[in-house]
Amino acid sequence: MNAVFLDTVGLLALWDIADQWHMPAEEAFAEIVADRRPLITTTFVLLECGNAAARRPYRAEVVRLKQLLMARDELLIPMDDDISQAWRDYEQGQAGDAGIVDHVSFAVMQRLNIRQAFTNDKHFEAAGFEILF
């Protein structure tokens, strides 16, 4: 079964009940979990989530996700080649001028042949991936 890449935008929408995308994120995540699809993300994404959640009530959710992904071997440290590719694409303004962490995500997704991302970030679409809400 194909893995789903967890993006910061999707995770924050899932955790933050005030987020405008909370309901679609919750529905998409429930479907992913029901289908028992592997969840993959990078330490970079998790760091972004940790920063965003530092003073939010869902801070503990970031820690729980980290523990779960580590236990399942689904939290990846980007490889040097991923980071090099990301910087090349970032410099060229690829994927609608996406940020560097998104470019690292794209490189990891390409390397692992992951086609879907748990996000509604249009930069993922611009990079050729399917967004799930």
PyMOL commands that place a pseudoatom at each C-alpha (Angstrom):
pseudoatom trace, name=CA, resn=MET, resi=1, chain=A, elem=C, hetatm=0, pos=[0.000, 0.000, 0.000]
pseudoatom trace, name=CA, resn=ASN, resi=2, chain=A, elem=C, hetatm=0, pos=[1.261, 3.456, -0.893]
pseudoatom trace, name=CA, resn=ALA, resi=3, chain=A, elem=C, hetatm=0, pos=[2.560, 5.654, 1.884]
pseudoatom trace, name=CA, resn=VAL, resi=4, chain=A, elem=C, hetatm=0, pos=[1.238, 9.151, 2.522]
pseudoatom trace, name=CA, resn=PHE, resi=5, chain=A, elem=C, hetatm=0, pos=[3.621, 12.005, 3.229]
pseudoatom trace, name=CA, resn=LEU, resi=6, chain=A, elem=C, hetatm=0, pos=[2.605, 14.126, 6.226]
pseudoatom trace, name=CA, resn=ASP, resi=7, chain=A, elem=C, hetatm=0, pos=[3.122, 17.844, 5.624]
pseudoatom trace, name=CA, resn=THR, resi=8, chain=A, elem=C, hetatm=0, pos=[3.158, 20.620, 8.208]
pseudoatom trace, name=CA, resn=VAL, resi=9, chain=A, elem=C, hetatm=0, pos=[0.088, 22.334, 6.739]
pseudoatom trace, name=CA, resn=GLY, resi=10, chain=A, elem=C, hetatm=0, pos=[-1.957, 19.147, 6.980]
pseudoatom trace, name=CA, resn=LEU, resi=11, chain=A, elem=C, hetatm=0, pos=[-0.855, 18.290, 10.486]
pseudoatom trace, name=CA, resn=LEU, resi=12, chain=A, elem=C, hetatm=0, pos=[-1.527, 21.770, 11.834]
pseudoatom trace, name=CA, resn=ALA, resi=13, chain=A, elem=C, hetatm=0, pos=[-4.969, 21.759, 10.203]
pseudoatom trace, name=CA, resn=LEU, resi=14, chain=A, elem=C, hetatm=0, pos=[-5.671, 18.385, 11.812]
pseudoatom trace, name=CA, resn=TRP, resi=15, chain=A, elem=C, hetatm=0, pos=[-4.664, 19.512, 15.298]
pseudoatom trace, name=CA, resn=ASP, resi=16, chain=A, elem=C, hetatm=0, pos=[-6.012, 23.080, 15.309]
pseudoatom trace, name=CA, resn=ILE, resi=17, chain=A, elem=C, hetatm=0, pos=[-9.810, 23.045, 15.580]
pseudoatom trace, name=CA, resn=ALA, resi=18, chain=A, elem=C, hetatm=0, pos=[-9.867, 26.747, 14.680]
pseudoatom trace, name=CA, resn=ASP, resi=19, chain=A, elem=C, hetatm=0, pos=[-8.026, 26.135, 11.380]
pseudoatom trace, name=CA, resn=GLN, resi=20, chain=A, elem=C, hetatm=0, pos=[-10.232, 26.751, 8.342]
pseudoatom trace, name=CA, resn=TRP, resi=21, chain=A, elem=C, hetatm=0, pos=[-9.119, 23.380, 6.917]
pseudoatom trace, name=CA, resn=HIS, resi=22, chain=A, elem=C, hetatm=0, pos=[-9.646, 21.390, 10.127]
pseudoatom trace, name=CA, resn=MET, resi=23, chain=A, elem=C, hetatm=0, pos=[-12.736, 19.434, 9.017]
pseudoatom trace, name=CA, resn=PRO, resi=24, chain=A, elem=C, hetatm=0, pos=[-11.388, 18.407, 5.579]
pseudoatom trace, name=CA, resn=ALA, resi=25, chain=A, elem=C, hetatm=0, pos=[-8.072, 17.474, 7.212]
pseudoatom trace, name=CA, resn=GLU, resi=26, chain=A, elem=C, hetatm=0, pos=[-9.828, 15.413, 9.875]
pseudoatom trace, name=CA, resn=GLU, resi=27, chain=A, elem=C, hetatm=0, pos=[-11.877, 13.565, 7.215]
pseudoatom trace, name=CA, resn=ALA, resi=28, chain=A, elem=C, hetatm=0, pos=[-8.852, 12.893, 5.009]
pseudoatom trace, name=CA, resn=PHE, resi=29, chain=A, elem=C, hetatm=0, pos=[-6.777, 11.678, 7.959]
pseudoatom trace, name=CA, resn=ALA, resi=30, chain=A, elem=C, hetatm=0, pos=[-9.553, 9.346, 9.145]
pseudoatom trace, name=CA, resn=GLU, resi=31, chain=A, elem=C, hetatm=0, pos=[-9.630, 7.775, 5.680]
pseudoatom trace, name=CA, resn=ILE, resi=32, chain=A, elem=C, hetatm=0, pos=[-5.852, 7.334, 5.619]
pseudoatom trace, name=CA, resn=VAL, resi=33, chain=A, elem=C, hetatm=0, pos=[-5.906, 5.682, 9.043]
pseudoatom trace, name=CA, resn=ALA, resi=34, chain=A, elem=C, hetatm=0, pos=[-8.888, 3.469, 8.118]
pseudoatom trace, name=CA, resn=ASP, resi=35, chain=A, elem=C, hetatm=0, pos=[-6.972, 2.292, 5.043]
pseudoatom trace, name=CA, resn=ARG, resi=36, chain=A, elem=C, hetatm=0, pos=[-3.945, 1.548, 7.266]
pseudoatom trace, name=CA, resn=ARG, resi=37, chain=A, elem=C, hetatm=0, pos=[-1.641, 3.442, 4.980]
pseudoatom trace, name=CA, resn=PRO, resi=38, chain=A, elem=C, hetatm=0, pos=[1.929, 4.039, 6.128]
pseudoatom trace, name=CA, resn=LEU, resi=39, chain=A, elem=C, hetatm=0, pos=[2.585, 7.611, 7.244]
pseudoatom trace, name=CA, resn=ILE, resi=40, chain=A, elem=C, hetatm=0, pos=[5.939, 9.146, 6.347]
pseudoatom trace, name=CA, resn=THR, resi=41, chain=A, elem=C, hetatm=0, pos=[7.424, 12.511, 7.200]
pseudoatom trace, name=CA, resn=THR, resi=42, chain=A, elem=C, hetatm=0, pos=[10.792, 14.077, 7.847]
pseudoatom trace, name=CA, resn=THR, resi=43, chain=A, elem=C, hetatm=0, pos=[12.445, 15.487, 10.894]
pseudoatom trace, name=CA, resn=PHE, resi=44, chain=A, elem=C, hetatm=0, pos=[12.293, 18.872, 9.127]
pseudoatom trace, name=CA, resn=VAL, resi=45, chain=A, elem=C, hetatm=0, pos=[8.483, 18.772, 8.935]
pseudoatom trace, name=CA, resn=LEU, resi=46, chain=A, elem=C, hetatm=0, pos=[8.270, 17.697, 12.543]
pseudoatom trace, name=CA, resn=LEU, resi=47, chain=A, elem=C, hetatm=0, pos=[10.531, 20.582, 13.565]
pseudoatom trace, name=CA, resn=GLU, resi=48, chain=A, elem=C, hetatm=0, pos=[8.226, 22.997, 11.732]
pseudoatom trace, name=CA, resn=CYS, resi=49, chain=A, elem=C, hetatm=0, pos=[5.251, 21.512, 13.562]
pseudoatom trace, name=CA, resn=GLY, resi=50, chain=A, elem=C, hetatm=0, pos=[7.062, 21.787, 16.869]
pseudoatom trace, name=CA, resn=ASN, resi=51, chain=A, elem=C, hetatm=0, pos=[7.763, 25.468, 16.264]
pseudoatom trace, name=CA, resn=ALA, resi=52, chain=A, elem=C, hetatm=0, pos=[4.183, 26.202, 15.247]
pseudoatom trace, name=CA, resn=ALA, resi=53, chain=A, elem=C, hetatm=0, pos=[2.735, 24.287, 18.203]
pseudoatom trace, name=CA, resn=ALA, resi=54, chain=A, elem=C, hetatm=0, pos=[5.116, 25.581, 20.870]
pseudoatom trace, name=CA, resn=ARG, resi=55, chain=A, elem=C, hetatm=0, pos=[2.512, 27.823, 22.485]
pseudoatom trace, name=CA, resn=ARG, resi=56, chain=A, elem=C, hetatm=0, pos=[-0.598, 25.999, 21.322]
pseudoatom trace, name=CA, resn=PRO, resi=57, chain=A, elem=C, hetatm=0, pos=[-2.825, 23.485, 23.112]
pseudoatom trace, name=CA, resn=TYR, resi=58, chain=A, elem=C, hetatm=0, pos=[-1.865, 20.746, 20.644]
pseudoatom trace, name=CA, resn=ARG, resi=59, chain=A, elem=C, hetatm=0, pos=[1.841, 20.846, 21.514]
pseudoatom trace, name=CA, resn=ALA, resi=60, chain=A, elem=C, hetatm=0, pos=[1.588, 17.347, 23.033]
pseudoatom trace, name=CA, resn=GLU, resi=61, chain=A, elem=C, hetatm=0, pos=[0.221, 16.028, 19.715]
pseudoatom trace, name=CA, resn=VAL, resi=62, chain=A, elem=C, hetatm=0, pos=[3.550, 16.811, 18.046]
pseudoatom trace, name=CA, resn=VAL, resi=63, chain=A, elem=C, hetatm=0, pos=[5.390, 14.800, 20.684]
pseudoatom trace, name=CA, resn=ARG, resi=64, chain=A, elem=C, hetatm=0, pos=[2.932, 11.888, 20.352]
pseudoatom trace, name=CA, resn=LEU, resi=65, chain=A, elem=C, hetatm=0, pos=[3.295, 11.886, 16.574]
pseudoatom trace, name=CA, resn=LYS, resi=66, chain=A, elem=C, hetatm=0, pos=[7.084, 11.916, 16.862]
pseudoatom trace, name=CA, resn=GLN, resi=67, chain=A, elem=C, hetatm=0, pos=[6.998, 8.925, 19.202]
pseudoatom trace, name=CA, resn=LEU, resi=68, chain=A, elem=C, hetatm=0, pos=[4.576, 7.014, 16.970]
pseudoatom trace, name=CA, resn=LEU, resi=69, chain=A, elem=C, hetatm=0, pos=[6.519, 7.657, 13.778]
pseudoatom trace, name=CA, resn=MET, resi=70, chain=A, elem=C, hetatm=0, pos=[9.821, 6.771, 15.407]
pseudoatom trace, name=CA, resn=ALA, resi=71, chain=A, elem=C, hetatm=0, pos=[8.382, 3.504, 16.726]
pseudoatom trace, name=CA, resn=ARG, resi=72, chain=A, elem=C, hetatm=0, pos=[7.174, 2.638, 13.223]
pseudoatom trace, name=CA, resn=ASP, resi=73, chain=A, elem=C, hetatm=0, pos=[10.386, 3.790, 11.518]
pseudoatom trace, name=CA, resn=GLU, resi=74, chain=A, elem=C, hetatm=0, pos=[8.337, 6.358, 9.570]
pseudoatom trace, name=CA, resn=LEU, resi=75, chain=A, elem=C, hetatm=0, pos=[10.208, 9.498, 10.669]
pseudoatom trace, name=CA, resn=LEU, resi=76, chain=A, elem=C, hetatm=0, pos=[12.994, 10.085, 8.193]
pseudoatom trace, name=CA, resn=ILE, resi=77, chain=A, elem=C, hetatm=0, pos=[16.116, 12.168, 8.396]
pseudoatom trace, name=CA, resn=PRO, resi=78, chain=A, elem=C, hetatm=0, pos=[16.606, 13.636, 4.905]
pseudoatom trace, name=CA, resn=MET, resi=79, chain=A, elem=C, hetatm=0, pos=[19.697, 12.402, 3.107]
pseudoatom trace, name=CA, resn=ASP, resi=80, chain=A, elem=C, hetatm=0, pos=[22.418, 14.762, 1.925]
pseudoatom trace, name=CA, resn=ASP, resi=81, chain=A, elem=C, hetatm=0, pos=[21.287, 14.176, -1.673]
pseudoatom trace, name=CA, resn=ASP, resi=82, chain=A, elem=C, hetatm=0, pos=[17.721, 15.181, -0.737]
pseudoatom trace, name=CA, resn=ILE, resi=83, chain=A, elem=C, hetatm=0, pos=[18.967, 18.418, 0.766]
pseudoatom trace, name=CA, resn=SER, resi=84, chain=A, elem=C, hetatm=0, pos=[21.245, 19.182, -2.191]
pseudoatom trace, name=CA, resn=GLN, resi=85, chain=A, elem=C, hetatm=0, pos=[18.394, 18.594, -4.641]
pseudoatom trace, name=CA, resn=ALA, resi=86, chain=A, elem=C, hetatm=0, pos=[16.100, 20.758, -2.513]
pseudoatom trace, name=CA, resn=TRP, resi=87, chain=A, elem=C, hetatm=0, pos=[18.535, 23.667, -2.551]
pseudoatom trace, name=CA, resn=ARG, resi=88, chain=A, elem=C, hetatm=0, pos=[18.948, 23.406, -6.351]
pseudoatom trace, name=CA, resn=ASP, resi=89, chain=A, elem=C, hetatm=0, pos=[15.182, 23.470, -6.852]
pseudoatom trace, name=CA, resn=TYR, resi=90, chain=A, elem=C, hetatm=0, pos=[14.729, 26.227, -4.271]
pseudoatom trace, name=CA, resn=GLU, resi=91, chain=A, elem=C, hetatm=0, pos=[17.335, 28.376, -6.019]
pseudoatom trace, name=CA, resn=GLN, resi=92, chain=A, elem=C, hetatm=0, pos=[15.510, 27.932, -9.334]
pseudoatom trace, name=CA, resn=GLY, resi=93, chain=A, elem=C, hetatm=0, pos=[12.152, 28.865, -7.793]
pseudoatom trace, name=CA, resn=GLN, resi=94, chain=A, elem=C, hetatm=0, pos=[10.606, 25.490, -8.556]
pseudoatom trace, name=CA, resn=ALA, resi=95, chain=A, elem=C, hetatm=0, pos=[7.085, 24.495, -7.431]
pseudoatom trace, name=CA, resn=GLY, resi=96, chain=A, elem=C, hetatm=0, pos=[5.611, 27.969, -7.243]
pseudoatom trace, name=CA, resn=ASP, resi=97, chain=A, elem=C, hetatm=0, pos=[8.417, 29.357, -5.093]
pseudoatom trace, name=CA, resn=ALA, resi=98, chain=A, elem=C, hetatm=0, pos=[7.908, 26.781, -2.333]
pseudoatom trace, name=CA, resn=GLY, resi=99, chain=A, elem=C, hetatm=0, pos=[9.996, 27.060, 0.812]
pseudoatom trace, name=CA, resn=ILE, resi=100, chain=A, elem=C, hetatm=0, pos=[13.102, 25.028, 1.452]
pseudoatom trace, name=CA, resn=VAL, resi=101, chain=A, elem=C, hetatm=0, pos=[11.421, 22.558, 3.838]
pseudoatom trace, name=CA, resn=ASP, resi=102, chain=A, elem=C, hetatm=0, pos=[8.804, 21.835, 1.169]
pseudoatom trace, name=CA, resn=HIS, resi=103, chain=A, elem=C, hetatm=0, pos=[11.585, 21.255, -1.354]
pseudoatom trace, name=CA, resn=VAL, resi=104, chain=A, elem=C, hetatm=0, pos=[13.237, 18.795, 1.013]
pseudoatom trace, name=CA, resn=SER, resi=105, chain=A, elem=C, hetatm=0, pos=[9.862, 17.055, 1.335]
pseudoatom trace, name=CA, resn=PHE, resi=106, chain=A, elem=C, hetatm=0, pos=[9.556, 16.882, -2.461]
pseudoatom trace, name=CA, resn=ALA, resi=107, chain=A, elem=C, hetatm=0, pos=[13.022, 15.355, -2.792]
pseudoatom trace, name=CA, resn=VAL, resi=108, chain=A, elem=C, hetatm=0, pos=[12.252, 12.714, -0.151]
pseudoatom trace, name=CA, resn=MET, resi=109, chain=A, elem=C, hetatm=0, pos=[8.889, 11.950, -1.758]
pseudoatom trace, name=CA, resn=GLN, resi=110, chain=A, elem=C, hetatm=0, pos=[10.515, 11.549, -5.166]
pseudoatom trace, name=CA, resn=ARG, resi=111, chain=A, elem=C, hetatm=0, pos=[13.229, 9.284, -3.805]
pseudoatom trace, name=CA, resn=LEU, resi=112, chain=A, elem=C, hetatm=0, pos=[10.658, 7.071, -2.059]
pseudoatom trace, name=CA, resn=ASN, resi=113, chain=A, elem=C, hetatm=0, pos=[8.125, 7.254, -4.908]
pseudoatom trace, name=CA, resn=ILE, resi=114, chain=A, elem=C, hetatm=0, pos=[5.428, 8.740, -2.649]
pseudoatom trace, name=CA, resn=ARG, resi=115, chain=A, elem=C, hetatm=0, pos=[2.763, 10.452, -4.755]
pseudoatom trace, name=CA, resn=GLN, resi=116, chain=A, elem=C, hetatm=0, pos=[0.288, 11.734, -2.147]
pseudoatom trace, name=CA, resn=ALA, resi=117, chain=A, elem=C, hetatm=0, pos=[0.675, 14.299, 0.594]
pseudoatom trace, name=CA, resn=PHE, resi=118, chain=A, elem=C, hetatm=0, pos=[-1.558, 14.940, 3.586]
pseudoatom trace, name=CA, resn=THR, resi=119, chain=A, elem=C, hetatm=0, pos=[-1.842, 18.664, 2.944]
pseudoatom trace, name=CA, resn=ASN, resi=120, chain=A, elem=C, hetatm=0, pos=[-3.703, 21.262, 0.955]
pseudoatom trace, name=CA, resn=ASP, resi=121, chain=A, elem=C, hetatm=0, pos=[-0.499, 23.185, 0.232]
pseudoatom trace, name=CA, resn=LYS, resi=122, chain=A, elem=C, hetatm=0, pos=[-0.643, 24.009, -3.481]
pseudoatom trace, name=CA, resn=HIS, resi=123, chain=A, elem=C, hetatm=0, pos=[3.157, 23.868, -3.694]
pseudoatom trace, name=CA, resn=PHE, resi=124, chain=A, elem=C, hetatm=0, pos=[2.859, 20.079, -3.528]
pseudoatom trace, name=CA, resn=GLU, resi=125, chain=A, elem=C, hetatm=0, pos=[0.553, 20.156, -6.555]
pseudoatom trace, name=CA, resn=ALA, resi=126, chain=A, elem=C, hetatm=0, pos=[2.946, 22.471, -8.362]
pseudoatom trace, name=CA, resn=ALA, resi=127, chain=A, elem=C, hetatm=0, pos=[5.695, 19.909, -7.690]
pseudoatom trace, name=CA, resn=GLY, resi=128, chain=A, elem=C, hetatm=0, pos=[3.546, 17.161, -9.250]
pseudoatom trace, name=CA, resn=PHE, resi=129, chain=A, elem=C, hetatm=0, pos=[2.097, 15.489, -6.160]
pseudoatom trace, name=CA, resn=GLU, resi=130, chain=A, elem=C, hetatm=0, pos=[-1.523, 14.840, -5.179]
pseudoatom trace, name=CA, resn=ILE, resi=131, chain=A, elem=C, hetatm=0, pos=[-2.839, 16.706, -2.153]
pseudoatom trace, name=CA, resn=LEU, resi=132, chain=A, elem=C, hetatm=0, pos=[-5.474, 14.939, -0.069]
pseudoatom trace, name=CA, resn=PHE, resi=133, chain=A, elem=C, hetatm=0, pos=[-7.736, 17.776, 1.018]
for i in range(1, 133): cmd.bond("trace and resi %d" % i, "trace and resi %d" % (i + 1))
show_as sticks, trace
zoom trace
